[in-house]
Amino acid sequence: MDPNQAVEDETHPSITAVNRRIQQLSLHLTPLAPLQPSPQLHMLTCAKAANKLEVDKASIQSYMRGKNREIQEKIVEFFESRPDLQTPVGISMDEHRELCMRQLVALVRIAKIRPFRYVVDDPAKYFAITEAVGSVDVSLGIKLGVQFSLWGGSVLNLGTKKHRDKYFEGIDDVDYPGCFAMTELHHGSNVQGLQTTATFDPITDEFIIDTPNDGAIKWWIGNAAVHGKFATVFAKLILPTHDSTKVSDMGVHAFIVPIRNLKTHQTLPGIEIQDCGHKIGLNGVDNGALRFCSVRIPRDNLLNRFGDVSGNGKYTSSLPTINKRFAAMLGELVGGRVGLAYSSVGFLKISVTIAVRYSLLRQQFGPPKQPEVSILDYQSQQHKLMPMLASAYAFHFAAQNLVEKYSEMKQKHDEQLVADVHALSAGLKSYVTSYTAKSLSTCREACGGHGYAAVNRFGSLRNDHDIFQTFEGDNTVLLQQVAADLLKQYKDKFQGGKLSVTWNYLRESMNTYLSQPNPIIARWENTDHLRDPKFQLDAFRYRTSRLLQSAAARLQKHSKTLGSFGAWNRCLNHLITLAESHIESVILARFIEAVQKCPDASSQAALKLVCDLYALDRIWNDIGTYRNVDYVAPNKAKAIHKLTEYLCFQVRNIAGELIDAFDIPASVTRAPIAMQSEAYSQYTHHVGFQ
């Protein structure tokens, strides 16, 4: 029986249903030839036939790479020349930890790369080094950060000359491997709630470090389980008093505590060290737990930049309150967030590069009796990867700007700039790491079954990056910091206060953004208008301003009945959306600036195309918000959607050049599926074929 021919002699309903089902199933096995050309393929043909931008890859590379490319190339070349220092797939945890330590020592002592010397004096160069090192092995990048940015950075930023003189050389050449012991079992984000104590004993001129309960055990401390010899321990400073209270809590301070003997490497008396064990990722980093039992350290081991204790127990500080001292201390530690935002962009570039190269090489299906087509010619694949590629460019310029601001902050120590960098780093770290975490999974899925092979890197990249959303500040908590700062700026705006640079648009245009949308502009749908940076940035900022105004009104309303804490919790999702919207506005503003400053015309045109896709894709993803307030009329919403699809096709046409412009060494994107087709032999050889 021909299953494609209608059955006319069967009248029983059940038999008719069975035959209909057989007919439907048969179409999966022997599909009918299309009666007319596929509209999607026709559209793809048109997209390819359209004027393709001529992209000067070398020009974009030069514009993006920055001034520290030379030292990055030196690092990559060094590890390429040392097979014994390359991390194999499937390495055990213990072997990985020892390899990471050997890699770090070799980098410093053999390659003569000294990251610690740039932590304060040239942060841009330091972050460039960490990016290159992290591309070799993410665990190595984190271990380097623990040694030089966290342990070493705490000595430089929270200590004084006596500490730098004593510890600098040992930290620099890795003779003094160290830890950053802030997080406790019961307290991570709430640093002011730490329970470890440092009680001053004026008789012996020492501090006594104690872990008062199991919740105060220092937890997830990098370098602690195996290699660390020192730890910067954050603890409440307790001073004896002469009144009835007997002691005075001066708030959280930082102390240098030796944890192992420098010669024998044995754990010192009063200190208990346990191994946190195997983790989801970053198993080359030896995370451990520390418990202190009446551990005595000299008074000089207090990192005393913001507060000091004299021999008779008198406390002095240039800052009058615990909160101000705490804020100053954390402000000096913001470099970790800057580094994570910067590094996360590197993860995104690598994963997008692998996925796009694979999608350009991989061919599946096609029109009848014609060759198979690249899977990047399918609209669904383009919509997975092209906005992600655009985001990688946007994040690159935003992170680059953040590093510049941070470097300026370290030189000038301007109070307003410190506040600006603190909020901006919190927002970018949170937004970029969350986006990259989702994108790593999307890239794996976009590469099908081959993306699941460990050798193709998505698994290790995803697992190693996952914790970026948590350490140096949980992303949800950091977004609340951004929202709180926005609300403060909003209040200051109406009280005539001075706004920080990043928030200038609130002062300049709040009234404009909060007025009713122009009904004529809301219907404009021509391409020139939609691709106008002013329209795009206005749309982003309009959304942020409305969210800010409504959040402030809701908080005021609910605080009357719920109190300030209850009102904040009631509005929490609203506040997080506000913070994300603001950060998206900042990212777009930096991207637009970068496009406008690009000196080469062809590169500027390519970057403009990518920037338009980034902006319009974000607007379309939140089109409901714009429609609800009539900022965008239905015809304009439809035009935005059509233009976003068109831009995806256009970016696809230059996707190869765009990922090459990232200038990521082949050894970094070493996934076999991202290589030329003849290199698939490496992939088959990996699983045993000769």
C-alpha positions as CSV (number, residue, x, y, z in Angstrom):
1,M,0.0,0.0,0.0
2,D,1.3,3.5,-0.9
3,P,1.2,5.4,2.5
4,N,1.1,8.7,0.6
5,Q,-2.2,7.9,-1.1
6,A,-5.4,8.7,0.7
7,V,-7.4,5.7,1.9
8,E,-10.9,5.9,0.5
9,D,-12.4,2.5,1.3
10,E,-11.8,2.6,5.1
11,T,-14.7,4.1,7.0
12,H,-14.1,2.9,10.6
13,P,-12.8,5.9,12.7
14,S,-10.1,3.9,14.4
15,I,-8.8,2.5,11.1
16,T,-8.9,6.0,9.6
17,A,-6.8,7.3,12.5
18,V,-4.3,4.5,12.2
19,N,-3.8,5.1,8.5
20,R,-3.5,8.9,9.1
21,R,-0.8,8.1,11.7
22,I,1.1,5.8,9.3
23,Q,1.0,8.5,6.6
24,Q,2.5,11.0,9.0
25,L,5.2,8.7,10.2
26,S,6.1,7.7,6.6
27,L,6.8,11.4,5.8
28,H,9.7,11.3,8.3
29,L,11.2,8.4,6.4
30,T,10.5,9.5,2.8
31,P,9.8,13.2,3.0
32,L,7.9,14.8,0.1
33,A,9.9,16.9,-2.2
34,P,9.2,20.6,-1.7
35,L,6.7,22.0,-4.1
36,Q,8.5,25.4,-4.1
37,P,11.9,26.7,-3.0
38,S,12.4,27.0,0.7
39,P,11.8,30.5,1.9
40,Q,14.5,30.2,4.5
41,L,17.1,29.0,1.9
42,H,16.0,31.8,-0.5
43,M,16.5,34.3,2.3
44,L,19.9,32.9,3.1
45,T,20.9,33.1,-0.6
46,C,19.8,36.8,-0.6
47,A,21.8,37.4,2.6
48,K,25.0,36.0,1.0
49,A,24.4,37.8,-2.2
50,A,24.1,41.1,-0.4
51,N,27.0,43.5,-0.3
52,K,29.4,41.8,2.1
53,L,31.6,44.2,4.2
54,E,35.3,44.1,3.4
55,V,36.9,43.5,6.8
56,D,40.5,44.4,7.4
57,K,41.2,41.7,10.0
58,A,44.7,43.1,10.8
59,S,43.3,46.5,11.4
60,I,40.6,45.3,13.9
61,Q,43.3,43.1,15.6
62,S,45.5,46.1,16.0
63,Y,42.7,48.3,17.4
64,M,41.5,45.7,19.9
65,R,44.7,44.1,21.1
66,G,46.0,46.9,23.2
67,K,49.6,47.7,24.2
68,N,50.3,44.5,26.2
69,R,50.0,42.0,23.4
70,E,53.8,41.4,23.4
71,I,53.9,40.0,26.9
72,Q,50.9,37.8,26.2
73,E,52.6,36.3,23.2
74,K,55.7,35.7,25.2
75,I,53.7,33.7,27.8
76,V,51.9,31.6,25.2
77,E,55.1,30.9,23.3
78,F,56.8,29.8,26.6
79,F,54.2,27.3,27.4
80,E,54.0,26.0,23.8
81,S,57.7,25.3,24.0
82,R,57.3,23.3,27.3
83,P,55.2,20.2,26.7
84,D,56.0,19.1,30.3
85,L,54.0,22.2,31.5
86,Q,50.9,21.6,29.4
87,T,47.8,20.3,31.1
88,P,46.6,17.0,29.6
89,V,42.9,16.0,29.4
90,G,41.8,13.8,32.3
91,I,44.6,14.8,34.7
92,S,44.0,13.8,38.3
93,M,43.4,16.4,41.0
94,D,46.6,15.8,42.9
95,E,48.7,15.8,39.6
96,H,46.9,19.0,38.5
97,R,47.7,20.8,41.7
98,E,51.4,20.0,41.5
99,L,51.5,20.8,37.8
100,C,49.9,24.2,38.5
101,M,52.5,25.0,41.1
102,R,55.3,24.0,38.7
103,Q,53.7,26.1,35.9
104,L,53.6,29.2,38.2
105,V,57.2,28.8,39.4
106,A,58.4,28.3,35.8
107,L,56.5,31.4,34.6
108,V,58.2,33.5,37.2
109,R,61.7,32.0,37.5
110,I,62.3,30.6,34.0
111,A,60.2,32.8,31.7
112,K,61.0,35.8,33.9
113,I,57.4,37.1,33.9
114,R,56.9,38.9,37.2
115,P,53.1,39.7,37.5
116,F,53.4,41.0,41.1
117,R,55.4,44.0,40.0
118,Y,52.4,45.2,38.0
119,V,49.6,44.7,40.5
120,V,49.6,48.3,41.7
121,D,51.9,50.1,39.2
122,D,50.5,48.8,35.9
123,P,47.2,47.0,36.5
124,A,46.4,46.8,32.7
125,K,49.6,44.8,32.2
126,Y,48.8,42.6,35.1
127,F,45.4,41.7,33.8
128,A,46.8,41.0,30.3
129,I,49.2,38.5,32.0
130,T,46.4,36.8,33.9
131,E,44.4,36.6,30.6
132,A,47.2,34.9,28.8
133,V,48.0,32.6,31.7
134,G,44.4,31.6,32.1
135,S,44.2,30.7,28.4
136,V,46.9,28.1,29.1
137,D,45.2,26.6,32.1
138,V,42.3,28.4,34.0
139,S,43.5,26.8,37.2
140,L,46.9,28.3,36.7
141,G,45.3,31.7,36.1
142,I,43.3,31.5,39.4
143,K,46.4,30.2,41.3
144,L,48.4,33.2,40.0
145,G,45.6,35.5,41.1
146,V,45.5,34.1,44.6
147,Q,49.3,34.5,44.9
148,F,49.7,37.9,43.5
149,S,46.4,39.7,43.5
150,L,44.8,38.4,46.7
151,W,47.6,37.4,49.0
152,G,50.1,39.8,47.5
153,G,47.6,42.5,46.8
154,S,46.3,42.5,50.3
155,V,49.9,43.1,51.6
156,L,50.4,46.0,49.1
157,N,47.0,47.6,49.4
158,L,46.2,47.1,53.1
159,G,49.7,47.1,54.6
160,T,52.3,49.8,54.9
161,K,56.0,50.1,54.0
162,K,57.2,47.7,56.7
163,H,55.0,45.0,55.2
164,R,56.1,45.6,51.6
165,D,59.8,45.7,52.6
166,K,59.4,42.3,54.4
167,Y,57.2,40.3,52.1
168,F,57.5,41.8,48.5
169,E,60.5,39.7,47.2
170,G,59.2,36.5,48.8
171,I,55.8,36.9,47.2
172,D,57.3,38.1,43.9
173,D,59.5,35.0,43.3
174,V,56.9,32.6,44.9
175,D,59.1,31.7,47.9
176,Y,56.2,32.9,50.0
177,P,53.1,31.2,48.6
178,G,50.1,32.6,50.3
179,C,46.4,32.6,50.8
180,F,43.5,35.1,51.2
181,A,41.5,33.9,54.1
182,M,38.3,35.9,54.1
183,T,35.4,33.5,53.5
184,E,34.0,31.5,56.4
185,L,31.8,28.5,56.4
186,H,28.8,30.6,57.6
187,H,29.8,33.9,56.1
188,G,30.8,34.7,52.5
189,S,29.1,37.8,51.0
190,N,28.5,39.3,54.5
191,V,32.1,40.1,55.3
192,Q,31.2,42.3,58.3
193,G,29.6,39.3,59.8
194,L,32.9,37.3,60.0
195,Q,33.4,35.6,63.4
196,T,37.1,34.9,63.5
197,T,38.7,37.0,66.2
198,A,42.1,38.7,66.6
199,T,42.4,39.7,70.3
200,F,45.3,42.0,71.3
201,D,47.4,40.9,74.2
202,P,49.3,44.1,75.5
203,I,51.5,42.0,77.8
204,T,53.2,40.0,75.0
205,D,52.5,42.7,72.2
206,E,50.7,40.0,70.1
207,F,47.4,39.3,68.5
208,I,45.7,36.0,69.3
209,I,43.8,34.5,66.3
210,D,40.9,32.3,67.2
211,T,38.2,30.4,65.4
212,P,35.4,30.6,68.0
213,N,33.1,28.0,66.4
214,D,32.8,25.7,63.4
215,G,30.9,28.3,61.4
216,A,34.0,30.6,61.6
217,I,36.3,28.1,59.9
218,K,37.9,29.7,56.9
219,W,36.5,27.9,53.9
220,W,37.4,27.6,50.2
221,I,40.8,29.2,50.8
222,G,42.9,28.9,47.6
223,N,46.5,27.7,48.1
224,A,45.7,26.5,51.7
225,A,45.3,22.8,51.2
226,V,48.8,22.1,49.9
227,H,51.1,25.0,49.0
228,G,50.4,28.0,51.1
229,K,52.9,29.2,53.8
230,F,51.1,32.4,54.8
231,A,47.5,33.7,54.9
232,T,46.0,37.1,55.1
233,V,43.3,36.4,57.7
234,F,40.3,38.7,58.0
235,A,39.1,38.8,61.6
236,K,37.4,41.1,64.1
237,L,40.0,43.2,65.9
238,I,39.3,42.9,69.7
239,L,40.9,45.3,72.1
240,P,40.9,45.2,75.9
241,T,39.3,48.1,77.6
242,H,39.3,49.5,81.2
243,D,35.5,49.7,81.5
244,S,32.9,47.1,82.4
245,T,32.7,45.8,78.8
246,K,36.3,44.5,79.1
247,V,36.8,44.4,75.3
248,S,36.0,46.5,72.3
249,D,35.2,45.2,68.8
250,M,36.9,47.5,66.2
251,G,35.5,45.7,63.2
252,V,37.1,43.5,60.6
253,H,40.8,43.9,59.9
254,A,43.4,41.9,58.0
255,F,46.4,40.1,59.6
256,I,49.3,38.2,58.2
257,V,49.4,34.7,59.7
258,P,52.1,32.1,58.9
259,I,50.4,28.7,58.5
260,R,53.4,26.4,57.6
261,N,57.0,26.3,58.4
262,L,59.1,27.9,55.7
263,K,61.7,25.2,55.7
264,T,59.9,22.0,56.6
265,H,56.5,23.0,55.2
266,Q,54.9,21.5,58.3
267,T,51.6,23.0,59.6
268,L,52.4,25.4,62.5
269,P,51.1,24.8,66.1
270,G,47.5,25.9,66.7
271,I,46.6,25.7,63.0
272,E,44.4,23.0,61.5
273,I,44.3,22.7,57.7
274,Q,41.8,20.4,55.8
275,D,41.4,19.8,52.1
276,C,38.1,21.0,50.5
277,G,38.6,18.1,48.0
278,H,37.5,17.6,44.4
279,K,35.4,20.5,42.9
280,I,33.3,20.9,39.8
281,G,36.2,22.8,38.2
282,L,39.5,24.5,38.9
283,N,40.9,21.3,40.4
284,G,44.5,22.6,39.9
285,V,43.8,25.1,42.7
286,D,44.2,23.6,46.2
287,N,41.3,25.0,48.2
288,G,41.4,24.3,51.9
289,A,39.8,25.1,55.2
290,L,41.6,26.8,58.1
291,R,40.9,26.6,61.9
292,F,42.9,28.7,64.4
293,C,43.3,27.8,68.1
294,S,45.0,30.6,70.0
295,V,47.5,31.3,67.3
296,R,49.8,34.2,68.3
297,I,51.3,36.6,65.8
298,P,53.4,39.8,66.4
299,R,51.5,43.1,66.5
300,D,53.3,44.2,63.4
301,N,51.4,41.5,61.4
302,L,48.3,43.7,61.5
303,L,48.0,45.2,58.0
304,N,47.6,48.7,59.3
305,R,47.0,51.1,56.4
306,F,43.5,52.0,57.7
307,G,43.9,51.3,61.4
308,D,46.7,50.6,63.8
309,V,47.2,49.4,67.4
310,S,50.0,50.8,69.7
311,G,51.9,48.7,72.2
312,N,49.6,49.8,75.0
313,G,46.5,48.8,73.1
314,K,45.4,52.2,71.8
315,Y,43.6,52.2,68.5
316,T,44.3,54.9,65.9
317,S,42.8,55.5,62.4
318,S,42.4,58.4,60.0
319,L,38.9,57.1,59.3
320,P,36.4,57.8,62.1
321,T,34.0,54.9,62.0
322,I,34.0,51.1,61.5
323,N,31.9,51.4,58.4
324,K,34.2,53.9,56.8
325,R,37.3,51.7,57.5
326,F,35.5,48.7,56.2
327,A,34.5,50.5,53.0
328,A,38.1,51.7,52.5
329,M,39.4,48.2,53.0
330,L,37.0,46.6,50.5
331,G,37.6,49.4,48.1
332,E,41.3,48.5,47.9
333,L,40.3,44.9,47.1
334,V,38.1,45.7,44.1
335,G,40.8,44.6,41.7
336,G,39.7,41.0,42.0
337,R,36.3,41.9,40.5
338,V,37.9,43.9,37.7
339,G,40.1,40.9,36.9
340,L,37.2,38.4,36.9
341,A,35.2,40.6,34.5
342,Y,38.2,41.0,32.2
343,S,38.9,37.2,32.4
344,S,35.3,36.2,31.8
345,V,35.4,38.1,28.5
346,G,38.3,35.9,27.5
347,F,36.3,32.8,28.2
348,L,33.5,34.1,26.0
349,K,35.9,34.9,23.1
350,I,37.4,31.4,23.3
351,S,34.1,29.6,23.4
352,V,32.5,31.7,20.6
353,T,35.6,31.2,18.5
354,I,35.4,27.4,18.8
355,A,31.7,27.3,18.2
356,V,31.7,29.7,15.2
357,R,34.7,27.9,13.5
358,Y,33.0,24.6,14.0
359,S,29.7,26.0,12.6
360,L,31.5,27.3,9.5
361,L,33.2,24.0,8.9
362,R,30.3,21.6,9.8
363,Q,27.9,20.9,7.0
364,Q,24.5,19.2,7.4
365,F,21.5,18.9,5.1
366,G,20.7,21.3,2.2
367,P,18.4,21.7,-0.8
368,P,17.5,18.5,-2.7
369,K,20.3,17.1,-4.9
370,Q,22.7,19.9,-3.8
371,P,25.7,20.0,-1.5
372,E,25.1,20.2,2.2
373,V,25.4,23.7,3.7
374,S,27.3,25.1,6.6
375,I,25.3,24.9,9.8
376,L,26.0,28.6,10.3
377,D,23.7,29.2,7.3
378,Y,20.8,28.1,9.4
379,Q,18.9,30.9,11.0
380,S,18.6,29.1,14.3
381,Q,22.4,28.7,14.6
382,Q,22.9,32.3,13.7
383,H,20.5,33.4,16.4
384,K,22.4,31.3,18.9
385,L,25.9,32.5,18.0
386,M,25.8,35.9,16.3
387,P,24.4,38.0,19.2
388,M,26.9,36.2,21.4
389,L,29.7,37.2,19.1
390,A,28.4,40.8,19.2
391,S,28.3,40.6,23.0
392,A,32.0,39.4,23.1
393,Y,33.0,42.6,21.3
394,A,30.8,44.8,23.5
395,F,32.1,43.2,26.7
396,H,35.7,43.6,25.4
397,F,35.4,47.3,25.1
398,A,33.5,47.7,28.4
399,A,36.1,45.6,30.3
400,Q,38.9,47.5,28.7
401,N,37.4,50.8,29.9
402,L,37.0,49.3,33.4
403,V,40.6,48.4,33.5
404,E,41.6,51.9,32.5
405,K,39.4,53.4,35.2
406,Y,40.8,51.0,37.8
407,S,44.4,51.9,36.7
408,E,43.5,55.6,37.0
409,M,42.0,55.0,40.5
410,K,45.2,53.3,41.7
411,Q,47.2,56.3,40.6
412,K,45.0,59.2,41.8
413,H,43.2,57.7,44.8
414,D,40.2,60.0,44.1
415,E,37.3,59.3,46.4
416,Q,34.7,59.8,43.7
417,L,36.6,57.6,41.2
418,V,37.0,54.9,43.8
419,A,33.2,54.8,44.3
420,D,32.6,54.8,40.6
421,V,35.0,51.8,40.0
422,H,33.5,49.9,43.0
423,A,30.0,50.0,41.6
424,L,31.0,49.6,38.0
425,S,33.2,46.6,38.7
426,A,30.5,45.0,40.8
427,G,28.0,45.4,37.9
428,L,30.2,44.3,35.1
429,K,31.6,41.3,37.0
430,S,28.1,40.1,37.7
431,Y,26.6,40.8,34.3
432,V,29.5,39.5,32.2
433,T,30.1,36.3,34.2
434,S,26.4,35.4,34.2
435,Y,26.2,35.9,30.5
436,T,29.3,34.0,29.8
437,A,28.2,31.1,32.0
438,K,25.0,30.7,29.9
439,S,26.9,31.2,26.7
440,L,29.3,28.4,27.4
441,S,26.4,25.9,27.6
442,T,24.9,27.4,24.4
443,C,28.2,27.0,22.5
444,R,28.4,23.4,23.7
445,E,24.9,22.7,22.4
446,A,25.6,24.5,19.1
447,C,28.4,22.0,18.5
448,G,26.2,19.0,18.9
449,G,27.7,15.7,20.1
450,H,31.2,16.8,19.3
451,G,30.9,19.7,21.8
452,Y,30.5,17.0,24.5
453,A,34.0,15.6,24.0
454,A,36.4,16.8,26.7
455,V,39.1,17.4,24.1
456,N,37.0,20.1,22.5
457,R,37.2,22.2,25.8
458,F,33.6,23.3,26.5
459,G,33.3,21.0,29.5
460,S,36.4,22.3,31.2
461,L,35.7,25.9,30.2
462,R,32.2,25.7,31.6
463,N,33.2,24.0,34.8
464,D,36.2,26.2,35.5
465,H,34.3,29.4,34.8
466,D,31.2,28.5,36.7
467,I,32.5,29.7,40.1
468,F,33.2,33.1,38.6
469,Q,29.6,33.9,39.3
470,T,30.2,33.4,43.1
471,F,33.7,34.3,44.2
472,E,34.8,37.9,44.6
473,G,31.1,38.6,45.4
474,D,28.0,36.6,44.6
475,N,26.4,38.0,41.4
476,T,23.0,38.6,43.0
477,V,24.6,40.4,45.9
478,L,26.7,42.6,43.6
479,L,23.7,43.6,41.5
480,Q,22.1,44.8,44.7
481,Q,25.1,46.9,45.4
482,V,24.7,48.5,41.9
483,A,20.9,49.1,42.5
484,A,21.7,50.7,45.9
485,D,24.2,53.0,44.3
486,L,21.7,53.9,41.6
487,L,19.1,54.8,44.2
488,K,21.6,56.9,46.1
489,Q,22.5,58.7,42.9
490,Y,18.8,59.2,42.2
491,K,18.3,60.7,45.6
492,D,21.3,62.9,45.2
493,K,20.1,64.1,41.8
494,F,17.0,65.6,43.4
495,Q,19.0,67.1,46.3
496,G,21.4,68.8,43.9
497,G,24.3,66.5,44.7
498,K,27.2,65.6,42.4
499,L,26.8,62.4,40.3
500,S,29.7,60.1,39.5
501,V,30.8,60.0,35.8
502,T,29.1,56.7,35.0
503,W,25.8,58.0,36.2
504,N,25.9,61.4,34.4
505,Y,23.1,60.4,32.1
506,L,20.7,60.3,35.0
507,R,21.4,64.0,35.7
508,E,21.4,65.1,32.1
509,S,18.3,63.4,30.9
510,M,16.1,61.9,33.7
511,N,13.3,64.4,33.1
512,T,13.4,63.7,29.4
513,Y,13.4,59.9,29.8
514,L,10.5,60.0,32.3
515,S,8.3,62.1,30.1
516,Q,5.7,60.5,27.9
517,P,7.2,58.8,24.8
518,N,7.0,60.8,21.6
519,P,4.1,59.1,19.6
520,I,5.7,60.1,16.3
521,I,9.2,58.7,17.1
522,A,7.6,55.6,18.6
523,R,6.4,54.8,15.0
524,W,9.6,55.5,13.1
525,E,10.8,52.3,11.6
526,N,13.3,53.2,8.9
527,T,16.7,51.5,9.1
528,D,18.7,54.7,9.5
529,H,16.7,55.6,12.6
530,L,17.0,52.1,14.1
531,R,20.7,52.0,13.5
532,D,21.2,55.4,15.0
533,P,23.4,55.1,18.1
534,K,21.3,57.9,19.7
535,F,18.1,55.9,19.3
536,Q,19.7,52.8,20.7
537,L,21.3,54.4,23.7
538,D,18.2,56.5,24.4
539,A,16.1,53.3,24.5
540,F,18.5,51.6,26.9
541,R,18.6,54.6,29.2
542,Y,14.8,55.2,29.0
543,R,14.3,51.7,30.3
544,T,16.8,52.2,33.1
545,S,15.3,55.5,34.2
546,R,11.8,54.1,34.3
547,L,12.9,51.2,36.3
548,L,14.8,53.5,38.7
549,Q,11.8,55.8,39.2
550,S,9.4,52.9,39.8
551,A,11.8,51.1,42.1
552,A,12.2,54.2,44.2
553,A,8.5,54.7,44.4
554,R,7.9,51.1,45.4
555,L,10.5,51.1,48.1
556,Q,9.1,54.3,49.6
557,K,5.6,52.8,49.6
558,H,6.5,49.4,51.1
559,S,9.0,50.8,53.7
560,K,6.0,52.4,55.5
561,T,4.6,48.9,56.4
562,L,7.5,46.5,56.0
563,G,10.5,48.6,57.1
564,S,13.6,49.2,55.0
565,F,14.8,45.6,54.9
566,G,11.3,44.2,54.2
567,A,10.7,46.7,51.4
568,W,14.0,45.9,49.8
569,N,13.3,42.2,49.9
570,R,9.8,42.8,48.4
571,C,11.3,44.8,45.5
572,L,14.4,42.6,45.1
573,N,13.7,41.2,41.6
574,H,12.8,44.7,40.4
575,L,16.1,46.0,41.8
576,I,18.2,43.3,40.1
577,T,16.5,44.1,36.8
578,L,17.3,47.7,37.3
579,A,20.9,47.0,37.9
580,E,21.2,44.8,34.8
581,S,19.5,47.4,32.7
582,H,22.0,50.0,33.9
583,I,25.0,47.8,33.2
584,E,23.6,47.1,29.7
585,S,23.4,50.9,29.1
586,V,27.0,51.3,30.3
587,I,28.2,48.5,28.0
588,L,26.5,49.9,25.0
589,A,27.8,53.4,25.7
590,R,31.4,52.1,25.8
591,F,30.8,50.1,22.6
592,I,29.5,53.1,20.7
593,E,32.5,55.2,21.9
594,A,34.9,52.4,20.7
595,V,33.2,52.3,17.2
596,Q,33.4,56.1,16.9
597,K,37.1,56.2,17.8
598,C,38.1,53.4,15.4
599,P,40.5,55.1,13.0
600,D,40.1,52.6,10.1
601,A,36.9,53.1,8.0
602,S,36.4,49.4,7.1
603,S,37.0,48.3,10.6
604,Q,34.7,51.0,11.9
605,A,31.9,49.8,9.5
606,A,32.3,46.2,10.7
607,L,32.3,47.2,14.4
608,K,29.2,49.4,13.7
609,L,27.4,46.4,12.3
610,V,28.3,44.3,15.4
611,C,27.3,47.1,17.7
612,D,23.9,47.5,16.0
613,L,23.3,43.8,16.4
614,Y,24.2,44.0,20.1
615,A,21.9,46.9,20.7
616,L,18.9,45.8,18.7
617,D,19.0,42.2,19.9
618,R,18.9,43.5,23.5
619,I,15.9,45.8,22.7
620,W,14.1,43.0,20.9
621,N,14.7,40.6,23.9
622,D,12.9,43.1,26.1
623,I,10.4,44.4,23.6
624,G,7.5,43.8,26.0
625,T,8.9,46.6,28.3
626,Y,9.0,49.1,25.5
627,R,5.6,48.1,24.2
628,N,4.0,48.4,27.6
629,V,4.8,52.1,27.9
630,D,4.3,52.8,24.1
631,Y,8.0,53.6,23.7
632,V,7.8,51.4,20.6
633,A,4.7,51.1,18.4
634,P,3.7,47.6,17.0
635,N,5.0,48.5,13.5
636,K,8.4,49.6,14.9
637,A,8.7,46.5,17.0
638,K,8.2,44.4,13.9
639,A,10.8,46.5,12.1
640,I,13.3,46.0,15.0
641,H,12.8,42.2,14.7
642,K,13.3,42.1,11.0
643,L,16.4,44.3,11.2
644,T,17.9,42.1,14.0
645,E,17.5,39.1,11.8
646,Y,19.1,40.9,8.8
647,L,22.0,42.0,11.0
648,C,22.5,38.4,12.2
649,F,22.8,37.3,8.5
650,Q,25.3,40.2,7.8
651,V,27.4,39.4,10.9
652,R,27.4,35.7,9.9
653,N,29.0,36.8,6.5
654,I,32.0,38.2,8.3
655,A,32.0,35.9,11.3
656,G,35.2,34.2,10.3
657,E,37.1,37.5,10.1
658,L,35.5,38.7,13.4
659,I,36.7,35.7,15.4
660,D,40.1,35.9,13.8
661,A,40.3,39.5,14.9
662,F,40.2,38.3,18.5
663,D,43.7,37.1,17.7
664,I,43.5,34.1,20.0
665,P,46.5,31.8,19.5
666,A,45.7,28.4,17.9
667,S,47.0,26.6,20.9
668,V,44.4,28.3,23.1
669,T,41.4,27.4,20.8
670,R,43.0,24.0,20.4
671,A,39.7,22.1,20.1
672,P,40.0,19.8,17.1
673,I,36.5,20.6,15.9
674,A,37.6,24.3,15.6
675,M,40.4,23.4,13.2
676,Q,40.4,23.0,9.4
677,S,38.7,19.8,8.2
678,E,42.0,18.0,7.4
679,A,42.9,18.5,11.1
680,Y,40.0,16.2,12.1
681,S,42.7,13.5,12.0
682,Q,43.8,14.8,15.4
683,Y,40.3,14.3,16.7
684,T,40.1,10.7,15.5
685,H,43.6,10.0,16.6
686,H,42.6,11.2,20.1
687,V,40.1,8.4,20.5
688,G,42.4,5.7,19.1
689,F,42.1,5.7,15.3
690,Q,45.4,5.6,13.4
